[in-house]
Amino acid sequence: MILLNRLQRARSVYFQMIEKQKKAHWKDFLDNITNIWTANQYTKAASKSSTILELRKGGQVAQREEEKADMLMDTFFP
């Protein structure tokens, strides 16, 4: 039991140190003014919208966004 507790504590410390290092690295990265545009590109990549292709269910076809939303709602929440 003592070994298990030591293992759990070591794992917790390990993951805490990883998070601490990630934050420190990101802060150092942003402190360099030349990286501001790179950081801006990182945020744009995550915010790009995607398009859901045409959906088919039984004999129904949904092409417009509203039709797709309705079909998804009906499928996941009947």
Residue, then its C-alpha position, 0 to 999 in steps of 0.5 A: m500500500i505504501l508503494l502505491n501511495r508513493l507511485q500515485r504521489a510521484r505521478s501527480v508531481y510528474f504531471q504538475m511539473i509538466e503543466k508548470q513547464k508548459k505554462a513557463h514555456w508559453k509565457d517565455f514565448l509570448d514575452n518575445i515580441t517577435n512571436i506575437w504574430t506566430a501566436n496569432q496564427y496559432t489561435k486562428a488555426a483553432s478557430k477556423s470553421s468547418t463545414i459539415l458535408e451533406l447528411r443522409k438518413g433513410g431517404q432524407v438528404a440535408q444540404r442546408e445548415e438548418e436541415k443538417a442541424d435538425m437532422l442531427m438533433d433528431t438523430f441524437f435527441p429523438 
